[in-house]
């Protein structure tokens, strides 16, 4: 009996495949997610009951049109500035993280910039890219910012606020204005859900590849992740960790979770642009197919 109890404790408290967290730690984390729903010290209870759908209603587009969401993964190299200029004749562009600082992003007009990582907009940036992004956002950007309610993104223009809470095991919602969503806390996924809520259709996603596992290098010190962005000067160490994921298994499982959860967007006319992305749970489309569809209308 004692051995049974001991073995059960070891099973539930020990680390398991696909995660660095034990089942007990994961449960504690889940309770933390629920606690955040009722307000915490950071965002405060004053944000919990805010009706963000009503607050953001004026941002909804008047007539349906397509949206292009640009992240910074390698598949971004499949489009060029001519494509972006043509696309903006009939659609709008959503930018994720440092896209405005890439070669192609610096040449196009951006309609929405999503900023969920407030580290990108510190008044005292810690590296050159952060400083460039902060200067661009505060001085040059004239579109709308998408941010989590309660966060300070140092932007004086129009802002669309999201709840920004996720619980992949508890919810299948994709509505970023209410409660929790059922996808992982990835900025690009919140960009997709926001575009859907605003009324855009269809939605094309470029630079979201879920391919970090392809850039893993195994060394004598363990698994390290090489640069995995379209722009090789992106501020990421040549050999480093990805958000604390210490090994190939955790990186691969994180990518697998994103690929799986993309199914939540399947009925909302969301398509992956290009041929390089590892996401195969949504339809795929090529740049020339988009242009031929809308230029003929």
C-alpha positions as CSV (number, residue, x, y, z in Angstrom):
1,X,0.0,0.0,0.0
2,X,2.8,2.4,0.9
3,X,4.6,1.6,-2.3
4,X,1.4,2.2,-4.3
5,X,1.1,5.7,-2.7
6,X,4.8,6.4,-3.3
7,X,4.6,5.3,-6.9
8,X,1.5,7.4,-7.5
9,X,3.1,10.4,-6.0
10,X,6.2,10.0,-8.1
11,X,4.0,9.6,-11.2
12,X,2.0,12.8,-10.6
13,X,4.9,14.9,-9.4
14,X,7.5,13.8,-11.9
15,X,8.2,15.4,-15.3
16,X,6.4,13.8,-18.2
17,X,7.0,13.6,-22.0
18,X,6.0,16.7,-24.0
19,X,6.3,19.0,-20.9
20,X,8.9,20.2,-18.4
21,X,6.1,20.4,-15.9
22,X,4.7,17.6,-13.7
23,X,1.0,16.9,-13.7
24,X,0.8,18.6,-10.3
25,X,2.6,21.7,-11.5
26,X,0.4,21.8,-14.6
27,X,-2.7,21.6,-12.4
28,X,-1.4,24.5,-10.3
29,X,-0.8,26.4,-13.5
30,X,-4.4,25.7,-14.6
31,X,-5.7,27.1,-11.3
32,X,-3.5,30.1,-11.9
33,X,-5.3,30.6,-15.2
34,X,-8.7,30.4,-13.5
35,X,-7.5,32.9,-10.8
36,X,-6.5,35.4,-13.5
37,X,-10.1,35.4,-14.8
38,X,-11.1,37.1,-11.5
39,X,-8.4,39.7,-11.7
40,X,-4.8,39.7,-10.3
41,X,-2.4,42.3,-8.9
42,X,-1.2,43.2,-12.4
43,X,-4.3,43.7,-14.5
44,X,-6.7,44.3,-11.6
45,X,-10.3,43.4,-11.1
46,X,-11.4,46.6,-12.8
47,X,-10.7,45.0,-16.2
48,X,-12.5,41.7,-15.5
49,X,-16.1,42.9,-16.2
50,X,-15.3,45.3,-19.0
51,X,-17.3,44.6,-22.1
52,X,-14.5,44.7,-24.7
53,X,-16.9,43.8,-27.5
54,X,-18.8,47.0,-26.8
55,X,-15.7,49.1,-26.3
56,X,-14.2,47.9,-29.6
57,X,-17.4,48.0,-31.6
58,X,-16.4,51.1,-33.5
59,X,-13.3,49.3,-34.8
60,X,-15.3,46.7,-36.8
61,X,-14.9,47.1,-40.5
62,X,-18.0,48.4,-42.4
63,X,-17.7,45.9,-45.3
64,X,-16.0,42.6,-45.5
65,X,-12.5,42.4,-47.1
66,X,-9.4,40.2,-46.8
67,X,-6.7,40.5,-44.3
68,X,-3.0,39.5,-44.5
69,X,-1.2,38.7,-41.2
70,X,2.5,39.0,-41.4
71,X,4.7,37.2,-38.8
72,X,8.5,36.8,-39.1
73,X,9.0,33.1,-39.8
74,X,11.0,31.9,-42.9
75,X,7.9,31.6,-45.1
76,X,7.8,35.4,-45.1
77,X,10.5,35.2,-47.7
78,X,7.8,33.8,-50.1
79,X,6.3,37.3,-50.6
80,X,7.7,40.6,-51.8
81,X,6.8,44.2,-51.7
82,X,5.1,44.2,-55.0
83,X,2.7,41.5,-53.7
84,X,2.0,43.6,-50.5
85,X,1.4,46.8,-52.6
86,X,-1.1,44.9,-54.8
87,X,-2.8,43.3,-51.8
88,X,-3.4,46.6,-50.2
89,X,-5.5,47.7,-53.1
90,X,-8.3,45.4,-51.7
91,X,-7.1,44.3,-48.2
92,X,-5.4,45.3,-44.9
93,X,-2.2,44.2,-43.3
94,X,-1.8,43.0,-39.7
95,X,1.8,43.1,-38.4
96,X,3.2,40.8,-35.7
97,X,6.1,41.7,-33.4
98,X,9.1,42.9,-35.3
99,X,7.7,42.6,-38.8
100,X,7.9,46.4,-39.4
101,X,11.7,46.1,-39.0
102,X,12.2,43.4,-41.6
103,X,13.3,44.5,-45.1
104,X,9.8,43.9,-46.6
105,X,7.9,45.3,-43.5
106,X,9.8,48.5,-43.5
107,X,8.6,49.2,-47.1
108,X,4.9,48.7,-46.7
109,X,1.9,50.4,-45.0
110,X,0.8,48.5,-41.9
111,X,-2.8,48.9,-40.8
112,X,-2.6,47.0,-37.5
113,X,0.3,46.3,-35.2
114,X,-0.3,43.7,-32.5
115,X,1.7,44.1,-29.3
116,X,1.1,41.5,-26.7
117,X,4.7,41.4,-25.5
118,X,5.2,44.7,-23.6
119,X,8.9,44.0,-23.5
120,X,8.9,45.2,-27.2
121,X,7.8,48.7,-26.1
122,X,9.9,49.6,-23.1
123,X,10.9,53.2,-22.9
124,X,14.5,52.1,-22.2
125,X,15.0,49.3,-24.8
126,X,17.6,46.6,-24.0
127,X,18.8,46.1,-27.6
128,X,19.0,47.9,-30.9
129,X,15.9,46.2,-32.4
130,X,13.8,47.1,-29.4
131,X,14.9,50.7,-29.7
132,X,14.1,50.7,-33.4
133,X,10.7,49.2,-32.8
134,X,9.9,51.6,-30.0
135,X,10.9,54.6,-32.2
136,X,8.8,53.3,-35.1
137,X,5.7,52.6,-33.0
138,X,5.8,56.0,-31.1
139,X,6.9,58.2,-34.0
140,X,6.1,56.6,-37.4
141,X,3.2,54.2,-37.1
142,X,-0.3,55.7,-37.9
143,X,-2.4,52.6,-37.9
144,X,-4.1,50.8,-34.9
145,X,-2.5,48.9,-32.1
146,X,-3.9,45.7,-30.7
147,X,-2.9,45.1,-27.1
148,X,-4.0,43.3,-23.9
149,X,-6.3,45.3,-21.7
150,X,-4.4,46.8,-18.8
151,X,-1.0,46.8,-20.5
152,X,0.9,50.0,-21.3
153,X,2.2,49.9,-24.9
154,X,3.3,53.6,-25.0
155,X,1.1,54.3,-28.0
156,X,-1.1,57.5,-28.3
157,X,-3.1,56.4,-31.3
158,X,-6.2,54.2,-31.6
159,X,-6.0,50.9,-29.7
160,X,-8.0,47.7,-29.8
161,X,-8.0,45.9,-26.4
162,X,-8.1,42.1,-25.9
163,X,-8.6,40.0,-22.8
164,X,-5.5,38.1,-23.8
165,X,-6.2,35.0,-21.6
166,X,-5.7,31.4,-22.8
167,X,-6.6,28.0,-21.5
168,X,-6.1,25.5,-24.3
169,X,-7.6,22.6,-22.3
170,X,-10.6,24.4,-21.0
171,X,-11.9,26.3,-24.0
172,X,-12.6,26.1,-27.7
173,X,-13.4,29.8,-28.0
174,X,-11.5,32.0,-30.4
175,X,-13.1,35.3,-29.3
176,X,-10.3,37.4,-27.9
177,X,-12.7,39.9,-26.3
178,X,-14.3,37.4,-23.9
179,X,-13.0,35.2,-21.1
180,X,-10.3,32.8,-22.3
181,X,-9.5,31.4,-25.8
182,X,-8.7,27.8,-26.6
183,X,-5.4,28.4,-28.4
184,X,-1.8,28.9,-27.0
185,X,-0.7,32.4,-26.1
186,X,1.0,33.2,-29.5
187,X,0.8,36.7,-30.8
188,X,0.0,35.6,-34.3
189,X,-2.9,33.5,-33.1
190,X,-4.4,36.5,-31.3
191,X,-3.9,38.5,-34.5
192,X,-5.9,35.9,-36.4
193,X,-8.7,35.9,-33.9
194,X,-8.9,39.7,-33.8
195,X,-9.1,39.9,-37.6
196,X,-12.0,37.4,-37.5
197,X,-13.8,39.4,-34.8
198,X,-13.3,42.7,-36.7
199,X,-15.0,41.2,-39.8
200,X,-12.1,40.3,-42.1
201,X,-12.6,37.4,-44.5
202,X,-10.7,35.6,-45.9
203,X,-7.6,35.8,-43.7
204,X,-4.2,34.9,-45.0
205,X,-1.3,34.1,-42.6
206,X,2.3,34.4,-43.6
207,X,5.4,33.9,-41.5
208,X,3.7,31.6,-39.0
209,X,5.6,28.3,-39.7
210,X,5.7,26.3,-36.4
211,X,9.1,25.1,-37.6
212,X,11.4,26.0,-34.8
213,X,12.1,22.3,-34.3
214,X,13.8,22.3,-37.8
215,X,16.4,24.7,-36.5
216,X,17.5,22.7,-33.5
217,X,21.2,21.8,-33.2
218,X,22.3,19.0,-30.9
219,X,25.6,19.9,-29.1
220,X,27.5,18.4,-26.2
221,X,25.6,20.9,-24.0
222,X,22.2,19.7,-25.2
223,X,19.8,21.0,-27.8
224,X,20.1,24.6,-28.9
225,X,17.9,26.6,-31.3
226,X,19.4,28.5,-34.2
227,X,18.0,31.6,-35.7
228,X,14.6,30.7,-37.3
229,X,13.3,34.0,-38.8
230,X,13.0,35.3,-42.3
231,X,15.4,38.1,-41.5
232,X,18.7,36.6,-40.3
233,X,19.5,39.8,-38.4
234,X,16.5,39.2,-36.1
235,X,17.5,39.8,-32.5
236,X,17.8,36.1,-31.6
237,X,21.0,34.4,-30.4
238,X,22.7,32.2,-33.0
239,X,22.5,29.4,-30.4
240,X,19.9,29.9,-27.7
241,X,16.8,28.7,-26.0
242,X,13.3,29.4,-27.2
243,X,11.3,30.8,-24.3
244,X,12.8,28.5,-21.8
245,X,12.2,25.3,-23.7
246,X,15.3,23.2,-22.9
247,X,15.2,20.3,-25.4
248,X,14.1,19.1,-28.8
249,X,11.0,17.4,-27.3
250,X,9.6,20.5,-25.7
251,X,10.2,22.6,-28.8
252,X,8.6,20.0,-31.1
253,X,5.6,19.5,-28.8
254,X,5.0,23.2,-28.7
255,X,5.0,23.4,-32.5
256,X,2.7,20.4,-32.6
257,X,0.2,22.1,-30.2
258,X,0.1,25.2,-32.4
259,X,-0.5,23.1,-35.5
260,X,-3.3,21.2,-33.8
261,X,-5.0,24.3,-32.3
262,X,-5.0,26.0,-35.7
263,X,-8.0,23.8,-36.4
264,X,-10.0,26.2,-34.3
265,X,-9.9,28.6,-37.2
266,X,-10.9,26.1,-39.8
267,X,-14.4,27.4,-40.4
268,X,-13.4,31.1,-40.6
269,X,-11.8,31.2,-44.0
270,X,-8.2,31.3,-42.6
271,X,-5.5,30.1,-45.0
272,X,-1.7,29.6,-44.8
273,X,0.1,31.7,-47.4
274,X,3.0,29.9,-49.1
275,X,4.5,26.5,-49.3
276,X,7.2,26.6,-46.5
277,X,5.0,26.6,-43.3
278,X,4.7,23.3,-41.4
279,X,1.1,24.1,-40.6
280,X,-1.1,21.6,-42.5
281,X,-4.3,21.8,-40.5
282,X,-5.5,24.8,-42.6
283,X,-5.8,25.2,-46.4
284,X,-2.8,26.6,-48.2
285,X,-2.7,29.3,-50.9
286,X,0.0,30.9,-53.0
287,X,0.5,34.7,-53.5
288,X,-0.5,34.7,-57.2
289,X,-3.7,32.8,-56.4
290,X,-4.7,35.6,-53.9
291,X,-4.0,38.4,-56.4
292,X,-5.8,36.6,-59.3
293,X,-8.9,36.1,-57.1
294,X,-9.3,39.7,-56.0
295,X,-7.9,41.6,-59.0
296,X,-10.6,40.0,-61.2
297,X,-13.4,41.2,-59.0
